[in-house]
């Protein structure tokens, strides 16, 4: 008869297995009886069906195929050492040991009980625990299966190999006359003298025998015996008991052929299993790689769509801003037509015999460069107000002898009061030593001798309760590099950092150009609100509110930046305030970057500065990082040496990796170490004299501002005064503030306007006072002239001044700024048409960015200028016409969907194509 096996899918998966289900499966599968039956049986599907049945009794509804597939997967993960739980490893190792015991043990426990290897007629005695031979395993299996078959009842074919023993025939005759319940067999005659071997096809089917690679004997060539439960026993007599013959046959060693066959089959089964595991491992790896490729392709596609949508929205934004820019252009005509830098423009400055070139270097053009990436073009074209003013100053630096009409710089925070002290100290012989180590690659965190001196210096001047450790110090080429490196190591691209505004504006570029990290402002107002007791006061409540707003906007806030002493406010925060800010950061798990670069520039003896390093214990030392440098306190901004102290070893290691990009030259490090080590010079000469000169310069500037009736914040730290010039604005807008800033530039004095520091109140300016007295006097005089000319002039007078500037640009002689109305009548008639437009001008109230007034739209390699609103609209139409975004996102109608919705979309697509 043929045996038919019916299976479902070859790899039946089912739902995902939970951890308790996997543990139950492994508990059952790893038991000794189960492992024994898996070792001894040729087909194991029934074993897994029983495992599934046991699981169903425990409330886990799984099939035998699902159990088998899960066990295969767990074996593979065990081999790869990727199991998720230590408990899984324990159970897999238990199964391995039980499997070994089942293979080598003399007693073979099966599913429902234990069958002892009772073999009679053995030659000699075997010691207990001796592993049975393969023939014994086959005999035991045959016996059990034969018993099961007899219980079931259907007849089956038995194969007999070799002659029948006389003892066997005698035993068979006795067994025949023993009674009606005795097992009866009918045997076909074979050769005399050969050993009988009888096996059931239910145990060794044709398929299994074929799988033994020919090691067995084909049933076709063997004598066949039919057994049908006793019906044939009456026809042939003299047949012995089936079980007795088997036991005697094992003792005589006549099972060699089948033993070899079974051993060969088990070896083949193990090889096949290993091969299957290897193939399964390869298949899983291929699936993982395919999934990774698919995710990358999906990410690239989404990025391309986002970029395309961003370009379209940017063009729409430029169209709107261009319409407002036309109004601003009309307004700028009223303000003496001060132009914005471009490739075809020059700065028309008053009292100048020639025009100053635009702020672009060399033949650089404000357009997209095909040689740079988008990020590179963004860096190249990026220029804030502080950078523009600084570039104008360097293009026209004031010099008493060579350029007396150059720009006085009261906008860049530099200490120019102590050059004589520094020159004398830096020229000493001990500063000129050169060792081989200084000319070789250093430790990227800084030479050890410098970091040791920095740790001692900060311990003393920050009044740390315990000595600071040199291993926590990292030295780089300036605090700007430190901000950039900290943003890269603490934040991911598009993350954000909280910072109270106003603040030193260059920090925006420090954290954004390389790392694409944003700053989320905590606005501080000039008028005290709520519980504030002073202008621009920072409180924990304001920090909390800004953090909530950032989360609503979807920003991921990673850190908080605190400036103490503050730039540009000059504020010195107390220890209590700093502790409250640090506690806020700890509560929200934020890093705190504390910039204390002005800590030794507090010149009023009544004001006390306390570093966060002086606190007895930081609330969160692993997330608190302190920055200091020599640019301000040592009046050496050109030396480019800054340092950060952090107890976070992971951060120090990460900064070490970036040190090769921001390293300080060896000789410079040696000079800095010498200065920090010379405490006598610092404490007795430099620091006292520096504070005295700061005090005197600050006193002079404050007295001059009082004479001009200009309100300001009276603080005693830093190099600057935060002054309120809002009363000189015709309207309280940032456009008017920018116009006033340009007016100062026109009068050859550089200040820094509030919007460069992200101040929320228009009209505030930062005025630097740390310069030589004669330059301060000249700078104050030019400020006075600019304010007087602005306050006393009318719109017509400003237009006349514009005419004068145009004459100056043609090479006419220098003339005074003010003109009488009679002298400007002719020019007024010429500009009457412009005056008509001024009646309807609306000034923007938002901060004005120089980049917004002259922009380029990048599409591939093209450069599209915003020369007019019509050209932008035409360009936008061309972009939509050539775009396939609408085509890609064309919707498909679902069942029962209104077709008119698709028609509307199709009409929109057709209109865009026209």
FENUR-V463846 format. One record per residue. N is the residue number from 1. RES is the residue in one letter. PHI is phi as a letter, one per 30 degrees, with the letter a starting at -180 (NA if undefined). OMEGA is omega in whole degrees, 0 to 359 (* if undefined). Layout:
[[N	RES	PHI	OMEGA] [N	RES	PHI	OMEGA]]
This chain:
[[1	X	NA	181] [2	X	c	177] [3	X	c	183] [4	X	c	178] [5	X	c	180] [6	X	c	180] [7	X	b	172] [8	X	d	176] [9	X	d	183] [10	X	d	179] [11	X	c	180] [12	X	d	189] [13	X	c	185] [14	X	i	180] [15	X	d	180] [16	X	d	179] [17	X	d	173] [18	X	d	182] [19	X	d	176] [20	X	d	179] [21	X	d	179] [22	X	d	179] [23	X	d	178] [24	X	d	179] [25	X	d	181] [26	X	d	178] [27	X	e	182] [28	X	d	185] [29	X	d	183] [30	X	d	179] [31	X	d	182] [32	X	d	180] [33	X	d	182] [34	X	d	179] [35	X	d	178] [36	X	d	180] [37	X	d	177] [38	X	d	180] [39	X	d	189] [40	X	d	184] [41	X	c	179] [42	X	d	176] [43	X	b	189] [44	X	c	182] [45	X	d	180] [46	X	d	178] [47	X	d	181] [48	X	d	174] [49	X	d	177] [50	X	d	176] [51	X	d	178] [52	X	d	178] [53	X	d	178] [54	X	d	178] [55	X	d	179] [56	X	d	176] [57	X	d	178] [58	X	c	176] [59	X	i	180] [60	X	c	187] [61	X	d	179] [62	X	b	177] [63	X	c	178] [64	X	d	178] [65	X	d	178] [66	X	d	179] [67	X	d	181] [68	X	d	181] [69	X	d	180] [70	X	d	179] [71	X	d	178] [72	X	d	180] [73	X	d	179] [74	X	d	176] [75	X	d	180] [76	X	d	178] [77	X	d	177] [78	X	d	178] [79	X	d	179] [80	X	d	181] [81	X	i	179] [82	X	b	177] [83	X	d	187] [84	X	d	188] [85	X	b	176] [86	X	d	178] [87	X	d	177] [88	X	d	180] [89	X	d	180] [90	X	d	182] [91	X	d	178] [92	X	d	177] [93	X	d	175] [94	X	d	178] [95	X	d	179] [96	X	d	180] [97	X	d	179] [98	X	d	179] [99	X	d	178] [100	X	d	178] [101	X	d	180] [102	X	d	181] [103	X	d	187] [104	X	c	185] [105	X	d	179] [106	X	d	179] [107	X	c	186] [108	X	c	178] [109	X	d	178] [110	X	c	191] [111	X	d	186] [112	X	c	181] [113	X	l	184] [114	X	b	176] [115	X	c	183] [116	X	d	182] [117	X	d	180] [118	X	c	181] [119	X	c	180] [120	X	c	176] [121	X	i	180] [122	X	d	176] [123	X	d	183] [124	X	i	178] [125	X	c	178] [126	X	c	180] [127	X	d	178] [128	X	e	179] [129	X	i	180] [130	X	d	183] [131	X	d	181] [132	X	d	178] [133	X	d	181] [134	X	d	179] [135	X	d	178] [136	X	d	179] [137	X	e	180] [138	X	d	180] [139	X	d	180] [140	X	d	180] [141	X	d	181] [142	X	d	180] [143	X	d	182] [144	X	d	182] [145	X	d	178] [146	X	d	178] [147	X	d	179] [148	X	d	181] [149	X	d	179] [150	X	d	178] [151	X	d	181] [152	X	d	173] [153	X	j	184] [154	X	d	179] [155	X	d	179] [156	X	b	183] [157	X	d	176] [158	X	c	180] [159	X	c	181] [160	X	c	181] [161	X	c	175] [162	X	i	183] [163	X	d	179] [164	X	c	179] [165	X	d	177] [166	X	d	178] [167	X	d	179] [168	X	d	181] [169	X	d	178] [170	X	d	178] [171	X	d	179] [172	X	d	179] [173	X	d	178] [174	X	d	182] [175	X	d	179] [176	X	d	184] [177	X	d	183] [178	X	d	181] [179	X	l	183] [180	X	d	183] [181	X	d	182] [182	X	d	181] [183	X	d	182] [184	X	c	181] [185	X	b	174] [186	X	c	185] [187	X	c	173] [188	X	d	183] [189	X	d	176] [190	X	b	179] [191	X	d	179] [192	X	d	176] [193	X	j	178] [194	X	c	182] [195	X	d	179] [196	X	d	171] [197	X	b	182] [198	X	c	177] [199	X	b	184] [200	X	c	175] [201	X	d	176] [202	X	d	180] [203	X	c	177] [204	X	b	183] [205	X	d	177] [206	X	e	180] [207	X	d	180] [208	X	d	180] [209	X	d	177] [210	X	d	180] [211	X	d	181] [212	X	d	175] [213	X	h	176] [214	X	i	182] [215	X	d	180] [216	X	c	180] [217	X	c	181] [218	X	d	179] [219	X	d	182] [220	X	d	182] [221	X	c	184] [222	X	c	173] [223	X	d	186] [224	X	c	178] [225	X	c	179] [226	X	c	178] [227	X	b	181] [228	X	b	174] [229	X	i	174] [230	X	j	182] [231	X	d	178] [232	X	c	182] [233	X	d	180] [234	X	d	185] [235	X	d	183] [236	X	b	180] [237	X	c	177] [238	X	i	181] [239	X	d	180] [240	X	d	178] [241	X	d	181] [242	X	d	182] [243	X	d	179] [244	X	d	179] [245	X	d	181] [246	X	d	183] [247	X	d	178] [248	X	d	182] [249	X	d	176] [250	X	d	179] [251	X	d	181] [252	X	d	178] [253	X	i	181] [254	X	d	183] [255	X	c	186] [256	X	d	184] [257	X	d	182] [258	X	d	177] [259	X	d	177] [260	X	d	179] [261	X	d	180] [262	X	d	178] [263	X	d	177] [264	X	d	180] [265	X	d	179] [266	X	d	177] [267	X	d	177] [268	X	d	180] [269	X	d	179] [270	X	d	178] [271	X	d	180] [272	X	d	179] [273	X	d	177] [274	X	d	178] [275	X	d	180] [276	X	d	179] [277	X	d	178] [278	X	d	178] [279	X	d	179] [280	X	d	177] [281	X	d	178] [282	X	d	180] [283	X	d	179] [284	X	d	177] [285	X	d	178] [286	X	d	177] [287	X	d	179] [288	X	d	178] [289	X	d	178] [290	X	d	179] [291	X	d	178] [292	X	d	177] [293	X	d	180] [294	X	d	179] [295	X	d	178] [296	X	d	178] [297	X	d	179] [298	X	d	179] [299	X	d	178] [300	X	d	180] [301	X	d	179] [302	X	d	179] [303	X	d	178] [304	X	d	179] [305	X	d	179] [306	X	d	180] [307	X	d	181] [308	X	d	178] [309	X	d	179] [310	X	d	179] [311	X	d	179] [312	X	d	180] [313	X	d	177] [314	X	d	180] [315	X	d	176] [316	X	d	178] [317	X	d	179] [318	X	d	177] [319	X	d	180] [320	X	d	181] [321	X	d	179] [322	X	d	178] [323	X	d	176] [324	X	d	178] [325	X	d	177] [326	X	d	177] [327	X	d	178] [328	X	d	178] [329	X	d	176] [330	X	d	178] [331	X	d	179] [332	X	d	175] [333	X	d	177] [334	X	d	181] [335	X	c	171] [336	X	i	170] [337	X	h	177] [338	X	d	187] [339	X	d	176] [340	X	c	182] [341	X	e	173] [342	X	a	183] [343	X	d	184] [344	X	c	184] [345	X	c	172] [346	X	b	177] [347	X	d	178] [348	X	c	185] [349	X	c	180] [350	X	d	176] [351	X	h	181] [352	X	b	181] [353	X	d	179] [354	X	b	181] [355	X	d	178] [356	X	d	181] [357	X	d	179] [358	X	d	187] [359	X	d	175] [360	X	d	188] [361	X	d	175] [362	X	h	179] [363	X	c	180] [364	X	d	180] [365	X	c	181] [366	X	d	179] [367	X	b	182] [368	X	d	179] [369	X	c	179] [370	X	d	182] [371	X	d	185] [372	X	c	173] [373	X	d	177] [374	X	d	178] [375	X	d	178] [376	X	d	177] [377	X	d	178] [378	X	d	178] [379	X	d	184] [380	X	d	183] [381	X	c	182] [382	X	d	177] [383	X	a	177] [384	X	d	182] [385	X	d	179] [386	X	d	181] [387	X	d	179] [388	X	d	179] [389	X	d	179] [390	X	d	179] [391	X	d	177] [392	X	d	179] [393	X	d	181] [394	X	d	176] [395	X	d	184] [396	X	b	184] [397	X	d	178] [398	X	d	174] [399	X	b	185] [400	X	e	185] [401	X	c	187] [402	X	d	183] [403	X	b	183] [404	X	d	179] [405	X	c	177] [406	X	d	186] [407	X	d	171] [408	X	d	185] [409	X	c	171] [410	X	c	181] [411	X	c	181] [412	X	c	186] [413	X	d	176] [414	X	b	177] [415	X	c	181] [416	X	c	184] [417	X	c	191] [418	X	b	181] [419	X	d	181] [420	X	d	179] [421	X	d	182] [422	X	d	180] [423	X	d	180] [424	X	d	182] [425	X	d	183] [426	X	d	179] [427	X	c	178] [428	X	d	183] [429	X	d	183] [430	X	d	180] [431	X	c	188] [432	X	c	182] [433	X	d	178] [434	X	b	176] [435	X	c	179] [436	X	e	182] [437	X	d	181] [438	X	d	181] [439	X	c	180] [440	X	c	179] [441	X	d	183] [442	X	c	164] [443	X	d	188] [444	X	d	173] [445	X	d	185] [446	X	j	177] [447	X	e	183] [448	X	d	181] [449	X	d	178] [450	X	d	180] [451	X	d	176] [452	X	d	179] [453	X	d	177] [454	X	d	179] [455	X	d	178] [456	X	d	181] [457	X	d	180] [458	X	d	178] [459	X	d	183] [460	X	d	189] [461	X	d	172] [462	X	c	178] [463	X	h	179] [464	X	d	180] [465	X	d	176] [466	X	b	183] [467	X	e	178] [468	X	d	187] [469	X	c	179] [470	X	d	182] [471	X	d	179] [472	X	c	183] [473	X	c	173] [474	X	b	182] [475	X	c	177] [476	X	b	185] [477	X	d	175] [478	X	j	181] [479	X	d	174] [480	X	d	176] [481	X	d	178] [482	X	d	177] [483	X	d	180] [484	X	d	181] [485	X	d	179] [486	X	d	178] [487	X	d	181] [488	X	d	184] [489	X	c	182] [490	X	c	186] [491	X	b	170] [492	X	c	177] [493	X	e	181] [494	X	i	169] [495	X	d	184] [496	X	b	179] [497	X	b	176] [498	X	d	176] [499	X	a	177] [500	X	d	178] [501	X	c	11] [502	X	d	178] [503	X	a	179] [504	X	e	193] [505	X	d	183] [506	X	d	177] [507	X	e	178] [508	X	e	177] [509	X	d	181] [510	X	e	184] [511	X	c	187] [512	X	c	187] [513	X	d	181] [514	X	d	193] [515	X	c	181] [516	X	h	177] [517	X	c	182] [518	X	c	173] [519	X	c	175] [520	X	c	189] [521	X	d	170] [522	X	c	189] [523	X	d	174] [524	X	c	189] [525	X	c	182] [526	X	d	178] [527	X	c	180] [528	X	e	179] [529	X	b	177] [530	X	i	182] [531	X	c	181] [532	X	d	178] [533	X	c	179] [534	X	b	179] [535	X	d	177] [536	X	h	182] [537	X	d	177] [538	X	c	179] [539	X	b	177] [540	X	d	179] [541	X	d	179] [542	X	d	176] [543	X	d	179] [544	X	d	182] [545	X	d	180] [546	X	d	178] [547	X	d	177] [548	X	d	178] [549	X	d	179] [550	X	d	179] [551	X	d	176] [552	X	d	179] [553	X	d	179] [554	X	i	180] [555	X	d	177] [556	X	c	183] [557	X	d	182] [558	X	c	188] [559	X	a	177] [560	X	b	177] [561	X	c	177] [562	X	b	178] [563	X	c	182] [564	X	b	355] [565	X	d	190] [566	X	d	173] [567	X	c	23] [568	X	c	187] [569	X	d	187] [570	X	i	183] [571	X	d	174] [572	X	c	183] [573	X	d	179] [574	X	d	179] [575	X	d	180] [576	X	d	179] [577	X	d	180] [578	X	d	179] [579	X	d	179] [580	X	d	177] [581	X	d	179] [582	X	d	177] [583	X	d	176] [584	X	e	180] [585	X	d	179] [586	X	d	180] [587	X	d	182] [588	X	c	177] [589	X	h	178] [590	X	c	170] [591	X	d	178] [592	X	b	175] [593	X	c	183] [594	X	c	179] [595	X	c	181] [596	X	c	187] [597	X	d	178] [598	X	c	189] [599	X	d	179] [600	X	c	180] [601	X	c	172] [602	X	c	192] [603	X	c	177] [604	X	c	184] [605	X	d	180] [606	X	d	179] [607	X	c	182] [608	X	c	175] [609	X	c	176] [610	X	b	179] [611	X	d	175] [612	X	d	176] [613	X	d	178] [614	X	d	180] [615	X	d	181] [616	X	d	178] [617	X	a	178] [618	X	d	179] [619	X	e	181] [620	X	b	186] [621	X	d	181] [622	X	d	180] [623	X	c	180] [624	X	c	186] [625	X	b	187] [626	X	c	181] [627	X	c	172] [628	X	a	179] [629	X	a	183] [630	X	c	185] [631	X	d	186] [632	X	c	186] [633	X	d	178] [634	X	c	176] [635	X	h	181] [636	X	b	181] [637	X	d	178] [638	X	d	181] [639	X	d	177] [640	X	h	177] [641	X	b	176] [642	X	b	183] [643	X	b	177] [644	X	b	177] [645	X	c	180] [646	X	b	177] [647	X	d	179] [648	X	d	184] [649	X	d	178] [650	X	d	179] [651	X	d	180] [652	X	d	178] [653	X	d	178] [654	X	d	178] [655	X	d	177] [656	X	d	178] [657	X	d	180] [658	X	c	185] [659	X	d	181] [660	X	d	178] [661	X	d	187] [662	X	b	184] [663	X	d	178] [664	X	c	180] [665	X	e	182] [666	X	e	179] [667	X	e	177] [668	X	d	178] [669	X	d	179] [670	X	d	180] [671	X	d	179] [672	X	d	179] [673	X	d	178] [674	X	d	179] [675	X	d	181] [676	X	d	181] [677	X	d	184] [678	X	d	183] [679	X	d	179] [680	X	d	180] [681	X	d	180] [682	X	d	188] [683	X	d	185] [684	X	c	186] [685	X	b	191] [686	X	d	186] [687	X	d	177] [688	X	d	181] [689	X	d	179] [690	X	d	179] [691	X	d	179] [692	X	d	179] [693	X	d	175] [694	X	d	180] [695	X	d	182] [696	X	d	179] [697	X	d	178] [698	X	d	179] [699	X	d	179] [700	X	d	184] [701	X	d	179] [702	X	d	178] [703	X	d	179] [704	X	d	178] [705	X	d	176] [706	X	d	178] [707	X	d	178] [708	X	d	180] [709	X	h	179] [710	X	c	177] [711	X	d	179] [712	X	a	175] [713	X	d	181] [714	X	c	179] [715	X	b	187] [716	X	b	177] [717	X	b	178] [718	X	i	184] [719	X	c	194] [720	X	b	175] [721	X	b	180] [722	X	c	189] [723	X	c	182] [724	X	c	178] [725	X	c	185] [726	X	d	180] [727	X	d	178] [728	X	c	177] [729	X	c	177] [730	X	d	174] [731	X	b	182] [732	X	d	179] [733	X	b	178] [734	X	d	174] [735	X	d	177] [736	X	d	178] [737	X	d	178] [738	X	d	177] [739	X	d	178] [740	X	d	177] [741	X	d	178] [742	X	d	178] [743	X	d	176] [744	X	d	178] [745	X	d	179] [746	X	d	178] [747	X	c	171] [748	X	i	172] [749	X	b	183] [750	X	c	171] [751	X	c	177] [752	X	c	183] [753	X	d	188] [754	X	d	183] [755	X	d	173] [756	X	d	178] [757	X	c	180] [758	X	i	177] [759	X	d	183] [760	X	d	181] [761	X	c	181] [762	X	d	172] [763	X	j	180] [764	X	c	181] [765	X	b	174] [766	X	c	182] [767	X	c	180] [768	X	d	180] [769	X	c	185] [770	X	c	177] [771	X	b	180] [772	X	d	189] [773	X	d	182] [774	X	d	176] [775	X	d	176] [776	X	d	180] [777	X	d	180] [778	X	d	178] [779	X	d	178] [780	X	d	179] [781	X	d	179] [782	X	d	174] [783	X	d	179] [784	X	d	180] [785	X	d	180] [786	X	d	181] [787	X	d	179] [788	X	d	178] [789	X	d	179] [790	X	d	184] [791	X	d	185] [792	X	c	182] [793	X	c	178] [794	X	c	179] [795	X	d	180] [796	X	d	179] [797	X	d	178] [798	X	d	178] [799	X	d	177] [800	X	d	178] [801	X	d	176] [802	X	d	178] [803	X	d	178] [804	X	d	181] [805	X	d	178] [806	X	d	177] [807	X	d	179] [808	X	d	181] [809	X	d	177] [810	X	d	175] [811	X	j	178] [812	X	d	183] [813	X	d	178] [814	X	d	179] [815	X	b	181] [816	X	d	184] [817	X	d	187] [818	X	d	178] [819	X	b	176] [820	X	d	181] [821	X	d	180] [822	X	d	181] [823	X	d	185] [824	X	c	184] [825	X	d	182] [826	X	d	179] [827	X	d	179] [828	X	d	178] [829	X	d	181] [830	X	d	184] [831	X	c	181] [832	X	d	179] [833	X	d	177] [834	X	d	181] [835	X	d	179] [836	X	d	180] [837	X	d	183] [838	X	d	183] [839	X	d	184] [840	X	c	182] [841	X	d	175] [842	X	c	183] [843	X	d	175] [844	X	d	179] [845	X	c	179] [846	X	d	175] [847	X	d	182] [848	X	c	176] [849	X	c	182] [850	X	d	181] [851	X	d	182] [852	X	d	184] [853	X	d	178] [854	X	b	189] [855	X	b	176] [856	X	b	177] [857	X	c	186] [858	X	c	175] [859	X	b	184] [860	X	i	181] [861	X	c	187] [862	X	d	178] [863	X	b	186] [864	X	c	182] [865	X	d	177] [866	X	c	182] [867	X	d	180] [868	X	a	179] [869	X	d	181] [870	X	d	180] [871	X	d	177] [872	X	d	179] [873	X	d	178] [874	X	d	178] [875	X	d	178] [876	X	d	177] [877	X	d	178] [878	X	d	178] [879	X	d	180] [880	X	d	182] [881	X	d	182] [882	X	d	184] [883	X	d	175] [884	X	c	182] [885	X	d	180] [886	X	d	180] [887	X	d	180] [888	X	d	184] [889	X	c	178] [890	X	d	185] [891	X	d	176] [892	X	c	183] [893	X	d	173] [894	X	c	181] [895	X	d	179] [896	X	i	182] [897	X	d	182] [898	X	d	181] [899	X	d	180] [900	X	d	177] [901	X	d	177] [902	X	d	179] [903	X	d	178] [904	X	d	179] [905	X	d	179] [906	X	d	177] [907	X	d	178] [908	X	d	178] [909	X	d	179] [910	X	d	178] [911	X	d	179] [912	X	d	180] [913	X	d	184] [914	X	d	*]]
